[in-house]
């Protein structure tokens, strides 16, 4: 098979690698000057910073196999022992999230009444809701409004940079939605999930990992494993021309000018706005135009390096999430130099700060100097950071993360209908199969299997 892959992010590259490994011919068409999408690592002056995701869970044996096949096992690193704690902000202070029964009963994060509601959640019966509901409603039904406000909404900010009152529980967290239908209790479902992992030979929770050279090592390795000439950068796809015998014509503008090719399949691993603009046939139809209405939240990422003596907090954890009620400018922060080795020079620490999201989009778009001033105030209060950072990297993602809001099913239906109308055209990636990096890897693998 000869396969065109639109998009050189982790989904498209994973699909290309799996197809090439199976003996198929692939051509990856990437509109940017580099592959990797939102995965971007920079090393400079002893610092290592991530512009996009900072880590991911090695949640399946397939991911472990991929890492081994790419020759990345020697580079794979897990979080340091210092990163075990997860902090939440309450009344301007960092409080460790409870990590066990004793800590749960003693934590001031939740009232006695809320703790009783959490414990009683195991008694909930299976429930098949007639309509989708927001994540806020879903969580409140299970564990109460206080858990939503102090823990879940900050978690939503850290994962989706989203608004729990608008996100759809059915589409944003499909496993929890199904768990409610089959098990009733989310706590019981989590216990069953842990037993299932153990039965598969997976010990404990999935490890959080990265690579010595950062996450870009993954996408770089995927691209490097492809046959020479498989990746075309700065390729602007102009039209898809479906043929009568399932052969596809693809037209694109590339480094050498207008170019065309014939393919048996076309895989689209693109963001929603790019899918919406794709034209099909000589009449330039846009069957995915509805996806232009998919909302994306803007996020600004700030990697800030300090001398160790500038920060009072021990940074003995993964990072901290900030509830909306705290009225801070930041969504959360990662203690980057506590997560993995090699992220800061000796005698220094690195923090990654995220701002913006669905609840504060204007903050993400502030000029760098103004944003640094805003963030400095929060960091001084929360971790005791004094003075200006000695190292700074600022990245704005205007359209960072697709929001699986209420009614998202109509977008999924549009993709399914397009595939049915145009056999040999397949869609995947974060706009369809989940936003987390493991979801995107799985999506690329499944796309390749559908072709094979």
N, C-alpha and C positions, 0 to 999 in steps of 0.2 A: 504494500500500500504506500501511496505517496500522500503525506498529510501536511496541510498548512496549519500552523498554530499562530493565532493572533494574540500577541501579548507575551512578553518575556519576564513576567513575574514568577513567583515560585510555583504557581499552578501550571502555567504554560511550560516552564522548564521541566517540571516533574513529568508531565505528560510526554514531552519530547524525549526525555531520557528513557522512560519506560518503553516508548514505541521504538526508539533506535535500538535499544537492547534486544527487542523482539525481532529486529531485522527490517523494520519499516524505514522508509525515507521520510525525513522531516525537514520542514523549513519554518523557523521561528521568525515572525515578523514583529519587531518591537519598534514602537514609534519614538522612543527616547534614545539618547546616546549611550545608554548602558542598560544591561539587564538587571533584574532583581526587584524592580518595583519599589515598594516602600522599605524593603530591606536594604540598608545602606550603613556601612561601618567606615569610620575614619580613624586612622592611627596617626598621631602627631605629638612630638615632644614628650613621649612617654605616656600619653593619654590614649585611651581607646574609647570612642563614643559611638553610640548607635543613634541614627536619625529616626528610625522607626521602631519596630519591636526590638526588645532587649533580650528576650529569652523565649523558650517554648517548652511545652511538656512532651517528653518522649512517651507518649501515651499508648502506643501500639507497637507490636513486634515488627510491623511493616516499616515504621519510621526507623527503628533500630537497624533493620536490614538495609534500608536505603543509605543510612550513614556509613555502614560498613562497606557497602558496594562502591560508594563514592570515595573510599579511602580516607574518610574523616574520623574514623574511630580514635586515631592517635591525637586528634585535635579536640575531641569531645570533652567538655568539662561540665561538671554539675555544680550547683550552688554551694558556696562555702558554708561551713558549720555556723558561721556568724550570721547567716541569713535566715535562720529558722523563724524568728519572730515576725509577725505581721502586725503593723500598728494601725490603729484608727484614731482620728482626732476627736476629742471631746472636751468642750470648754477650753479650747486653746492648748490642750496638752495631748501628747502622744501616749495612748494606752494600748498595751499589747492585747491583741485579740485572743480570747481564750483558746488554748490548744489542747485541753483535756477536761475531764469532769470536774476536778478540783478548781481549776481556773475558771470554768464556766460558772460554778456556784458563787465564787468570790468576786467575779468581775463587776465593777461599777457601771459597765457599759449598758447593762439592761436592768430594769426593775425586777422585783420579785414576781410581780404579776406576769411580766413578759417571759421570765424564765419558766414559770409554770405552763404558760401557753406553748412554749417551745417543747417542753417535755411531753405535753399532752398531744403534740402533733403526731406522735407515733400511732395514735388511736384512730386517725382519720381513715375513712373507708374510700375505696376507689370512686372516682368521680369523672363522669363524662360530660363536660360542659357543652351546651348546644352552640355557643359562640365563643370566639376568641376573646380574651381579656388582656388588659395591660399587665406588665410585669408587676407593677405596684399593687394592683388588685390581687393578683395571684399570690404574691408573697404575703400580703396582709391577711388573706384568707388562711394561710398556713401558720404563720408565726407572729403576726401582729404588726402594727404600724411602727412601733419603736425599732424593731429589727430592720424594717424597710428604711427608716430615716437614718439610723446610725451605722448600718452595715451594708445593706443591699444596694441602696442608691449610690453610695461611694464605690462599691464594687462595680456597678453598672458604669459609673464614670471612668473607672480604670480599664474596663474591657471594651465597652462600646463608645465611651465618651457620650453616652446617651441619656435620655430622660425616661425613667422607669414608668412614668405615667403615660408615655406614648409608645414605648416598645411593646411589641406583641409577645406574650409569653409563649404562644404556640410556635412562632417562627424564630424568635431570638434565642429561646432555650427549649428546643424541641424534645430533648431528653427528659427534662423536668415535666414538660407537658404530658409526655407519654407515661412517665412514672406516676403522675397523679391518676391517670386513667387505669393503669394496671395494678398499682400498689396502694394508691391513696396517700400514704405518708412518704414525704420526700426523704425523711430520715431513714425509714425502713429501706427505701430504694437505694440509698447510699450504702447501707450495710450490705445489701445484696450485691451491689456493684463491687464492693471490696472483696466479697467472697468469690465473685466471678473472676476478678483479676488474679486472685490466688490460685484458682483452679487452672488458669492459663499459664501458670508459672511466673506471674508478675508479682513481685514482692512489694507490699505497701502501696503508697500512692505513686503516681507516675513521677519520675524525676524531672526537675526543671533543669534544662541544659542550655548551653551555648557552645562556642568553639573558641580556642585560644585567640584566633584572629577575628572573633566576632561572628555575628550571624551571616554576614555577607560571604563567609567561607562556604556556606551551603549553596547559595545561588551561583557563586563563582565555580564551584566544583561541578554543579549540574551542567552549566554552559560548557565547561572545559571538556566534559566527557562526551559531548556531541561531536559527530563527524565534522571535520573542517568545512566551513562555508554554510553550516546549517542555520546560523543566526544572522539575520540582517537587521542592523540598527538603523535608526532614523528612517524607518519604513512607514509611510503614511498610506494605509489601505484605502483605496478609492471605491472599489466595487467588488461584489461577489456575483459571479455569473453561473448559476446552477445549470448543468447540462441535462439532456434527456436521458443519459445513461449513467447518472450519478457522478459524472466527472464535473469538477468545479473549476471555473476560471477565476483567478484572483488577480486584481489589478492594484498595483501600489506604486507610489513614488518613493524611490530610494536614493542612495548616494550616487548612483549612476544614472538617475533620471527615471522616467516612467518604465515600469517593468511589469511583466505578467507571468503567470505560471498556471499549470494544470495540476489538479489534485483530486484524489479520490474522496478525501474527507477534509472538512474545515473545522477546526476546534477554536472557539472563541473564549479566551480566558482574559476578559477585559472588564474594566469598570463599567458601571451602568451607563454613564454618559457616552462612552465610546460605542457600546452596544446599540444605544438609541440612534446613533448616526450611521450605522452600517446600512448600505444600500444593496439591494438584491435585484438581479435581473436588469434587462435593458430599460425597463421602465423606472428604475431607481426607487423601488418600493422600500419602505422602512418598517418592516414588521415588528421591530423591537422599539419603536418610537416611544411607547408608553414608559419605558425604563428611564426616560429623561426626567421623570418625576420622582425617581428614587432620591431620598434625602441623604446627604452626607454631612457629617459633623466636622468642622474645622478643628485642628489640634496643633498647638505649637509645642515643640519639644526643645527644652533647654538643658544641655549638659554643662554643668558648672563644676569646675575644679577649685578646691580650696587647699591651703595648707592645713594639716591636721589640727594645729593649734587655733585655727579660726572657727572650728565647729565644736561646740561643747558636748553635744549629744554623742553617745558611744557608737551610734549607727549600727547597733547590734540586731539587724533584722533585714528583711527583704525591702521594706519601704513603708510608706504610710498613705492611707486614703483619707480624703477630707470630705465629710458630709456637707451637703448644701447649707444646712443650718448654721455652719461655722462662719459663713459669709467670707470665705477666703478667695483669693484670685487663682489658686491652684486646684487642680483636680486631685493630684497626688504626686508623690515623689518616690523614686527608687534610690536606695543606697547602693549605687552602682559598684563602688569599689569594695563593698561588703558582699556583693553577689558572686562575683567571679574574680579570680586573680588577674593581674595585668591591666586593670582598668585605670590605674592612677600611678604616678611615680612614687617612689619611696618618700614617706613623710607627708603625703597628700591624700585627700579623699575626693571622690567624685559623686555628684548627685545628678540624677536626671529628673527634671520637673516637667509636668504636663499641664497645660492650661487650655481653656476653651471648651470644646465640646458643645453638645446641644443646649446646655443650660447657660453657657457664657461664651457664645461664639465671638462676640466683640473683643473679648480678652485675647483670644488666640491671634487676632489680626493687629494687635498693637505693634508699633515700631519697636525694634529690639531694645533700645535704651529705656523706653517707657515700661516695657514688659519686665526688664531686669529690675527696675526700681520697684515695681509692684511685687515681684517675686521675692526680692530681698527682704521686704517687710515681713512676709509670711515665714520665710526661712529663719529669720532672726527670732521670731516668736516660737516656732515649732522645734527647731533643732539647734538654736543658739548660734547661727552662722553670722559672723561679724566681718565687716569689711567687704571689699569687692572681690569676686572670684579671680583667681590668677589664670584661669583658662575658661573659655566660653565657646560653645557651639550652639547656634540657634537655627532651627528648621521649622518652617511653617508648612503644614499640610492643609491646604484650603479645602480639599475634599478627602478627608482621611479615612473615614470608616462608614460604610453603608449602614443606614439605620433600618433595622427590621421592625418598622413601626406597625401599628394596627392597620390591617388591610393589605399587608405585604403580599398576601397570597395572589393578588392580581398580577403582580410582577412575575412571580413564579409561573403562573398560568401562561403569561405571554411568552416566556422562554420555552415552555413545553409545547405550546401551539406552534411556535416558529420551527422547532425541531421536527414536528409532525408534518408541517407543510413543506419543509425542505430537507428531505432525507440526505444524510451525510453531513449535516451541519449540527454541531454539538456545542453546548454552552456549559461553562463551569466557572469556578472561582468564588471569591468572597461575596459576590452579589447573589449567588445561588446556594452555595453549599456550606456557608458558615464563615465567619470572619477571622477565626484564630488560625495561626500558622499551621498547626496539625490538620485543621479542616481543609486548608488549601492544598497541602501535600496529598491528603486523601482524595480530594477532588481531581487533581492531576492524574493520580493513579487510576481512578475510576474512569476518567475520560479515555485514557489509553486502553483500558480493558473493553470499553464500549466499541472502540475502533477494531481491536483485535478479534 
